[in-house]
Structures are given as C-alpha cells and as structure tokens.
Amino acid sequence: MFTQIRIFHEYPSAALLYRRAAEGIERVAAEAIALRGVFRIVLAGGSTPQGVYRHLSHIKAEWRAWHVYFGDERCLPVDHPERNSAMADQAWFEQVGIPPGQIYRIPAQLGAEAAAAQYSRVLDKLESFDLVLLGLGQDGHTASLFPGQEWGRVEMQAAAAIAVHDAPKPPSDRVSLSAWRLSRSTRVWFLVTGKDKREALQSWRRGEGIPAASIVPANEVDIWLAAVY
C-alpha cells in the first residue's frame, strides 16, 4: 500500500495543541530562513488549523521571508467566508506583515480546471516546501483528496494541483494539491482534533488506504492529536 513513517504527538486539549503547533511552526520557519533565507509553508483549512493560525498572528517572525501556499480551496467567490484563504486572512494574515505577493492563493473562483492548471504553473516553479500542514476528515480525507476519487499519487500521471468534482460535502467543486505534490516537503504535519476523527485515525493506524495515507514524504509524517480519544 503506502510506506509512511508516523510520529504521534498527543495533547490533553485542542488549545494546547494550537499553541504547541504554532511554536513548532515558528521554530521551523526560523531554521529555514537561517539556512536559505526563505520559508515555504502550505496551509490547511478547517477549525483546527484556524486555531493554530490565530496563535501565529501573535508571534514575532521575519514575515518578509515567508511564502505561503494552500493545500486546497473551494470553488467559491474570492471573498466568500468559506474559502480557506478568507479564513487565513481573518485569523492570521491581516495581523502580520507577509508581503501580499508572497501569499499564493488558489484562484478557485475561475472554476476547478482553470484554477488547477494555473496553480500547477505556480507550483512548478519550486522544488519543495519546508512544511505542509494538513487536516484529517471523518472519512480519512485530507486537503480535498476524498475516498473513491483520484488523489494524484504519481507525479508523471498527475499535475501538481488537480480539479476535484463531486466532493461529498458542498461545494462539490474544489482544487487540491495532488498527493505527490503534498508529499514533496521537508516536513508534513497533520493537525487532528475531536472524537469524530477517531474512526479515521484508527483506520490509518491499521494501515488502511485512506487518502491521508497517500501523503508519503521522504521524512516521517508528524500527527498532532488532541481530544480524539
């Protein structure tokens, strides 16, 4: 199936996970900037990442060295509150000094195919990310890679960003980074909270082929957990 080494970090509360994850991102960013002068991060949507982003809005960082990408996006108008980019704006970007030109939003308002093609061209310009943040859905999905659909595991067979249709919850049209592109990162962190994720997590631990298991970076996958059991 998939070869994936996982390291689990468990916390007694979601609030503590948010704080510790933000501290970890701050540390990883500083290390990357010290080495290469730039930090490239991919963001996830959802309530758990939102809690982390709110903590990031209060840290002191070399924001001008940050380059921010998105793991997936809903095909909705630019300012729609349910877009992942809109959530990140409100929780984080509006409070810090990341140059607007270094926040690479998925143009999902163009439609899934056009947006995926355009974002793939953006991603083709860089080799790898420093950190990819991902969530875990109740059905084992991550980003907008859902069970029973194409995940883009093989680079030669899938673009960096893929169009998603018939998502099991609205909106049905989305854009997602493919599994191989999400895997091309020095670090991959899953942020998971809530007892409703327990079944998906157990399937993952058993080695079942859920979408989250298709993310296979060269290094281990870190899974940050709180209030799951």
C-alpha positions, 0 to 999 in steps of 0.5 A: 500500500503506502510506506509512511513513517508516523510520529504521534504527538498527543495533547490533553486539549485542542488549545494546547495543541494550537499553541504547541503547533504554532511554536513548532511552526515558528521554530521551523520557519526560523531554521529555514530562513537561517539556512536559505533565507526563505520559508515555504509553508502550505496551509490547511483549512478547517477549525483546527488549523484556524486555531493554530493560525490565530496563535501565529498572528501573535508571534514575532517572525521575519514575515518578509521571508515567508511564502505561503501556499494552500493545500486546497480551496473551494470553488467559491467567490474570492471573498466568500467566508468559506474559502480557506484563504478568507479564513487565513486572512481573518485569523492570521494574515491581516495581523502580520506583515507577509508581503501580499505577493508572497501569499499564493492563493488558489484562484478557485473562483475561475472554476476547478480546471482553470484554477488547477492548471494555473496553480500547477504553473505556480507550483512548478516553479519550486522544488519543495516546501519546508512544511505542509500542514494538513487536516484529517476528515471523518472519512480519512480525507485530507486537503480535498483528496476524498475516498473513491476519487483520484488523489494524484499519487504519481507525479508523471500521471498527475499535475501538481494541483488537480480539479476535484468534482463531486466532493461529498460535502458542498461545494462539490467543486474544489482544487487540491494539491495532488498527493505527490505534490503534498508529499514533496516537503521537508516536513508534513504535519497533520493537525487532528482534533475531536472524537469524530476523527477517531474512526479515521485515525484508527483506520490509518493506524491499521494501515488502511488506504485512506487518502491521508495515507497517500501523503508519503514524504521522504521524512516521517509524517508528524500527527498532532492529536488532541481530544480524539480519544 
